[in-house]
Amino acid sequence: MLSVENLKSAYGRIEVLHGLSLEVRAGEIATLIGANGAGKTTLLRAISGVQPITSGTIRFEGESLNRVPSHLRVALGIAQVPEGRQLFAPLAVEDNLKLGAWSRHTADIVPQIARIYALFPMLGEMRKTPAGALSGGQQQMLAIGRALMAQPRLLLLDEPSMGLAPILVDKILATIDTLRGEGLTILLVEQNARAALAIADRAYVLETGIITMSGPAAQVRLDRRVREAYLGI
């Protein structure tokens, strides 16, 4: 579904991605693990079109995205849940969800909101509550729900467990697994490598802008270097 080939991206004169390549197959969870500053968020931003690339190619379902602006990538079926959630804090839960559906026909919105509330019942109970008044876990649910309102085929998730209590991390990861079961394709960036590798089908290790290891997640999880560097074993 997604292929990234020899991708380079920079902030000013500082190159962050140094010609990396990866692929995400339809219906799978691919996870990208690596330390802070490795370039994980830059890669997701490049895929979604909000970070310029200097060379290389990004293809979605075989078609190049290099000249496609970010808002049209959403319409094509790519949605991102950004690191830090980036919700509209003064607006109610339901209004945040509606903003996620700007590219859809109005008739699609009501059943889609109902689907989000079925996935996250807590949001339904707080639909009129300002997003800024939610807990961290509730905000993460809302950020995921807002992205799902665009009815994507590829979901880019950036650090969904960041700052959450373990019980909420389990809830979020279980939801991600459920979405994969419904046929959604997911590229997951996650510092909690143990949790990410437990639910992913494919894994990539990113170090200083370069993919240093890739393969089935179960295989990557058993690699000695990964166990020592990211799993604390």
C-alpha positions in Angstrom: 0.0 0.0 0.0 2.8 2.4 0.9 6.4 2.4 -0.4 9.1 4.8 0.5 12.2 4.7 -1.6 15.6 6.4 -0.9 13.9 9.2 1.0 15.8 12.2 2.2 14.4 15.2 4.2 16.0 18.1 6.0 15.3 21.0 8.3 17.3 23.8 6.6 20.8 22.5 6.1 20.4 19.7 8.6 19.5 16.4 6.8 17.4 14.1 9.0 16.5 11.3 6.7 19.4 9.9 4.8 17.9 7.9 1.9 15.7 5.4 3.8 13.4 2.9 2.2 10.5 0.9 3.7 7.1 -0.5 2.7 3.8 -1.1 4.4 1.5 -3.8 3.1 -2.3 -3.6 3.0 -4.0 -4.8 6.2 -0.9 -4.9 8.4 0.6 -3.0 11.3 4.1 -1.9 10.5 6.0 -0.3 13.4 9.0 2.0 13.4 11.1 2.0 16.5 14.1 4.1 17.4 15.5 6.6 19.9 14.4 10.2 20.1 15.9 12.2 17.3 16.2 9.2 14.9 13.8 10.8 12.4 10.6 8.8 13.1 8.3 11.8 13.3 10.0 13.5 10.3 9.2 10.4 8.3 5.5 10.4 9.2 5.3 14.1 8.4 6.9 13.5 5.0 4.4 10.7 4.2 1.5 12.9 5.2 2.9 15.8 3.2 3.6 18.4 5.9 7.4 17.9 5.8 9.2 18.6 2.5 11.5 16.0 1.0 14.7 16.7 -0.8 14.9 13.5 -2.8 13.4 10.0 -3.1 9.8 8.8 -3.7 6.8 8.1 -1.7 4.1 6.0 -3.4 0.6 5.2 -2.1 -1.1 2.3 -3.9 1.5 2.6 -6.6 1.1 6.3 -7.3 3.7 8.9 -6.4 2.7 11.4 -3.7 5.7 13.7 -4.3 3.7 16.4 -5.9 0.4 15.8 -4.0 -0.3 18.4 -1.2 -1.2 17.2 2.2 -4.9 17.9 2.1 -5.3 15.8 -1.0 -3.4 13.0 0.6 -6.1 12.9 3.3 -8.7 12.7 0.5 -6.7 9.8 -1.0 -7.0 7.8 2.2 -4.0 8.8 4.5 -4.6 10.3 7.9 -2.1 11.0 10.7 -2.5 11.1 14.5 0.3 13.5 15.4 2.6 13.3 18.3 1.2 15.4 21.2 -2.4 14.9 19.8 -2.8 18.6 18.7 -6.5 18.9 19.4 -8.5 22.0 19.3 -8.6 22.4 23.1 -11.5 25.0 23.4 -13.8 22.9 21.1 -16.1 20.1 22.3 -15.2 16.5 21.7 -17.8 16.2 18.9 -16.7 19.4 17.2 -13.1 18.0 17.1 -14.5 14.9 15.5 -16.4 16.8 12.9 -13.3 18.7 11.9 -11.6 15.4 11.2 -14.3 14.8 8.5 -13.8 18.0 6.5 -13.0 16.0 3.4 -16.1 13.7 3.6 -19.7 14.3 2.5 -21.9 15.7 5.2 -24.1 12.5 5.1 -21.1 10.4 6.1 -20.5 12.3 9.4 -23.3 11.0 11.6 -22.7 7.3 11.2 -19.0 7.9 11.4 -19.3 9.7 14.7 -21.5 6.8 16.0 -18.7 4.4 15.0 -16.1 6.4 17.0 -18.4 6.5 20.1 -18.8 2.7 19.8 -15.0 2.4 19.6 -14.4 4.8 22.5 -17.6 4.9 24.6 -16.0 7.4 27.0 -15.9 10.0 24.2 -19.7 9.6 23.7 -20.3 10.3 27.3 -18.2 13.5 27.1 -19.2 14.7 23.6 -19.9 18.2 24.8 -16.8 18.5 26.9 -14.0 20.8 25.7 -11.1 18.7 24.4 -8.7 20.6 26.7 -10.6 19.3 29.8 -10.0 15.6 28.9 -7.4 13.4 30.5 -4.3 12.4 28.5 -5.8 9.1 27.6 -9.1 10.6 26.6 -7.3 13.1 24.4 -5.4 10.3 22.7 -8.7 8.5 22.0 -10.1 11.7 20.6 -7.0 12.3 18.4 -7.4 8.7 17.0 -11.1 9.2 16.5 -10.6 12.5 14.7 -8.2 10.8 12.2 -10.7 8.0 11.7 -13.4 10.4 10.8 -11.6 10.9 7.5 -12.2 7.2 6.8 -8.5 6.5 5.9 -7.1 3.3 4.4 -3.7 4.1 5.9 -3.4 5.5 9.5 -0.1 7.1 10.6 0.2 6.9 14.4 2.9 8.9 16.1 3.7 7.9 19.7 0.1 7.0 20.8 1.1 5.8 24.2 3.2 8.8 25.2 2.5 10.0 28.7 -0.3 7.5 29.4 -0.8 5.2 32.4 -0.1 1.5 31.6 -3.8 0.6 31.7 -4.6 3.2 29.1 -1.6 2.1 27.0 -3.1 -1.3 26.9 -6.5 0.1 25.9 -5.0 2.2 23.0 -2.9 -0.7 21.7 -5.9 -3.0 21.9 -7.9 -0.5 19.8 -5.1 -0.3 17.2 -5.2 -4.1 17.0 -8.9 -4.0 16.5 -8.6 -1.5 13.7 -6.1 -3.7 12.0 -8.7 -6.6 12.3 -11.2 -4.4 10.5 -8.8 -4.1 7.6 -7.1 -0.7 8.3 -3.4 -0.5 7.4 -1.3 1.2 10.1 2.2 2.6 10.3 3.0 2.9 14.0 5.8 5.0 15.5 6.2 4.0 19.2 8.9 4.4 21.8 7.3 1.6 23.8 9.1 -0.9 21.6 8.0 -3.9 23.6 4.3 -3.1 23.1 4.7 -2.1 19.5 6.5 -5.3 18.5 3.9 -7.4 20.3 1.1 -6.2 18.0 3.0 -5.4 14.7 3.3 -7.6 11.7 6.4 -5.9 10.3 9.1 -3.8 12.1 11.8 -1.3 11.1 14.5 0.1 13.3 15.5 3.7 12.5 18.8 5.1 13.8 19.9 8.6 12.9 17.8 8.7 9.7 18.8 5.3 8.4 16.9 2.0 8.5 19.3 -0.4 10.2 17.1 -3.4 10.6 13.8 -4.7 9.2 11.7 -7.9 9.1 8.8 -9.6 10.6 8.1 -8.1 14.1 8.5 -11.4 15.8 11.9 -11.8 14.3 13.1 -8.3 15.1 11.9 -8.7 18.7 14.3 -11.7 19.1 17.3 -9.9 17.7 20.0 -9.4 20.4 20.7 -5.8 19.4 17.0 -4.8 19.7 16.6 -6.7 23.0 19.6 -4.8 24.4 18.9 -1.3 23.0 15.1 -1.1 23.1 13.7 -3.9 25.3 16.1 -3.7 28.2 16.9 -7.4 28.1 
